[in-house]
C-alpha cells in the first residue's frame, strides 16, 4: 500500500496531487520569470551564474548594449555642452585681449575674468 501511494505521488495520479503538481508548474514558471529579473536588479553578472539559457544571455546582451548606448549618448551630450562653454569662454577672452591690444582700458571685472 505504501509503494502504491509513493508511485501515485510520483506520477501525480492521486486526487489532489495533480493539483499540487500543477501549482508547482505555475510556481516554477513564475520563478523562471522573476529570478532573472531579480538577478539583474541585484547586479549578479553572468560569470557568477553557471547555467544560463541562450535566451537569458541574449536578453542580458541586449540590456548591456542599451545601457552602454544610453551612457554614450549622455557622455556625448555632456561633452557637447562642455565644448560649447569652452568656445564661449575662449571667444570672450579673445575679445577682451583684442580690446586691450587696441589700447582700450579694461574694467576691473574684465581684467579679473582674464585672470
C-alpha positions as CSV (number, residue, x, y, z in Angstrom):
1,X,0.0,0.0,0.0
2,X,2.9,2.4,0.8
3,X,4.5,1.6,-2.6
4,X,1.2,2.3,-4.4
5,X,1.0,5.7,-2.7
6,X,4.6,6.5,-3.5
7,X,4.0,5.6,-7.1
8,X,0.9,7.6,-7.3
9,X,2.6,10.6,-5.7
10,X,5.4,10.5,-8.2
11,X,3.1,10.4,-11.2
12,X,0.5,12.8,-9.8
13,X,-2.4,10.5,-10.2
14,X,-3.9,10.7,-6.7
15,X,-6.8,13.1,-6.2
16,X,-5.4,16.4,-5.1
17,X,-1.9,15.5,-6.1
18,X,-2.4,16.5,-9.7
19,X,-3.4,19.9,-8.4
20,X,-0.2,20.2,-6.4
21,X,1.9,19.2,-9.4
22,X,0.0,21.8,-11.5
23,X,0.6,24.5,-8.9
24,X,4.3,23.6,-8.8
25,X,4.5,24.1,-12.5
26,X,2.9,27.5,-12.2
27,X,5.3,28.5,-9.4
28,X,8.2,27.3,-11.5
29,X,7.0,29.3,-14.4
30,X,6.7,32.4,-12.2
31,X,10.2,31.8,-10.8
32,X,11.6,31.4,-14.3
33,X,10.5,35.0,-15.0
34,X,11.2,36.5,-11.6
35,X,14.7,35.1,-10.9
36,X,16.5,36.7,-13.9
37,X,14.8,40.0,-13.2
38,X,15.9,39.9,-9.6
39,X,19.4,38.8,-10.6
40,X,19.7,41.8,-13.0
41,X,18.4,44.2,-10.3
42,X,20.8,42.9,-7.7
43,X,23.7,43.1,-10.2
44,X,24.7,39.4,-10.4
45,X,26.8,39.1,-13.5
46,X,26.8,36.2,-16.0
47,X,30.1,35.0,-14.7
48,X,28.6,34.4,-11.3
49,X,25.8,32.2,-12.7
50,X,26.8,28.9,-14.2
51,X,23.7,27.8,-16.1
52,X,22.1,30.5,-18.3
53,X,19.9,29.8,-21.2
54,X,20.6,31.3,-24.6
55,X,17.5,33.4,-24.3
56,X,18.7,34.8,-21.0
57,X,22.2,35.5,-22.4
58,X,20.7,37.3,-25.4
59,X,18.4,39.4,-23.1
60,X,21.5,40.3,-21.0
61,X,23.5,41.2,-24.0
62,X,20.7,43.5,-25.4
63,X,20.3,45.1,-22.0
64,X,24.0,45.7,-21.8
65,X,24.1,47.2,-25.2
66,X,21.2,49.5,-24.5
67,X,22.7,50.6,-21.2
68,X,26.1,51.3,-22.9
69,X,24.4,53.3,-25.7
70,X,22.5,55.4,-23.2
71,X,25.7,56.1,-21.3
72,X,27.5,57.0,-24.6
73,X,24.6,59.4,-25.6
74,X,24.8,61.1,-22.2
75,X,28.5,61.4,-22.4
76,X,28.4,62.9,-25.9
77,X,25.7,65.4,-24.7
78,X,27.9,66.3,-21.7
79,X,31.0,66.8,-23.9
80,X,28.9,68.9,-26.3
81,X,27.9,71.2,-23.6
82,X,31.5,71.4,-22.3
83,X,32.9,72.3,-25.7
84,X,30.2,74.9,-26.2
85,X,31.1,76.5,-22.8
86,X,34.8,76.4,-23.7
87,X,34.3,78.0,-27.1
88,X,32.2,80.8,-25.4
89,X,34.9,81.4,-22.8
90,X,37.7,81.5,-25.4
91,X,35.8,83.9,-27.6
92,X,35.1,86.2,-24.7
93,X,38.7,86.2,-23.6
94,X,39.8,86.8,-27.2
95,X,37.6,89.9,-27.5
96,X,39.0,91.2,-24.2
97,X,42.6,90.6,-25.2
98,X,41.9,92.2,-28.6
99,X,40.4,95.3,-26.9
100,X,43.5,95.5,-24.6
101,X,45.8,95.2,-27.7
102,X,44.0,98.1,-29.4
103,X,44.6,100.3,-26.4
104,X,41.2,100.3,-24.7
105,X,41.2,100.3,-20.9
106,X,39.6,97.2,-19.4
107,X,37.3,97.4,-16.4
108,X,38.5,95.6,-13.2
109,X,35.9,92.8,-13.7
110,X,37.2,92.2,-17.3
111,X,40.8,92.0,-16.0
112,X,39.6,89.6,-13.3
113,X,37.8,87.5,-15.9
114,X,41.0,87.2,-17.9
115,X,43.0,86.0,-14.9
